[in-house]
Amino acid sequence: MPEDVVDDFPRMLEEVDLTSVRCYEISARARDGFKLKEVDESEDRPVDMRIRVQVKSETLGVRTRTELTSSEVEVRADIAVFFKKPEGVRYSHELVNRFVKEVALFALFPFAREAIADATRRVGVEPHVLGLLHMKDVEFADDLPVENASSGSVRV
């Protein structure tokens, strides 16, 4: 019998549970004294956040790679959050997309913000604190497939 595809957001919120946060990379490099690529000084701390999503039989993972380059520092934070979901339950593309935008990124973002602030402080520059994350700033490059990884971006 084929599995039913769930398209009920309140049900999904009841079924999934945040189980872990994992840091893959946190790094910072002060620009002073290094010959690094030039940064447009008119831009105030440009931030690039790339999103990857993967849905497996019992987990939903959301991973972001946040990069910030300023006149003072280059910093990177690669962090993921993992949610347990009921085995065999399949969520629609639209539902996964909505969950990532409205729940998962907001669970993950404080970890990325803290990692960037701490890394910049540790290399001796003023801590760079990311601004608030707004749903309107979340853009996906493609529709999120339910069983495969996909990517998108966030403006911060």
Secondary structure, 3 states (H helix, E strand, C coil): CCCCEECCHHHHHHHCEEEEEEEEEEEEEECCCCCCCCCCCCCCCCEEEEEEEEECCCEEEEEEEEEEECCCEEEEEEEEEEEECCCCCEECHHHHHHHHHHHHHHHHHHHHHHHHHHHHHHCCCCCCCCCCCCHHHEEECCCCCCCCCEEEEECC
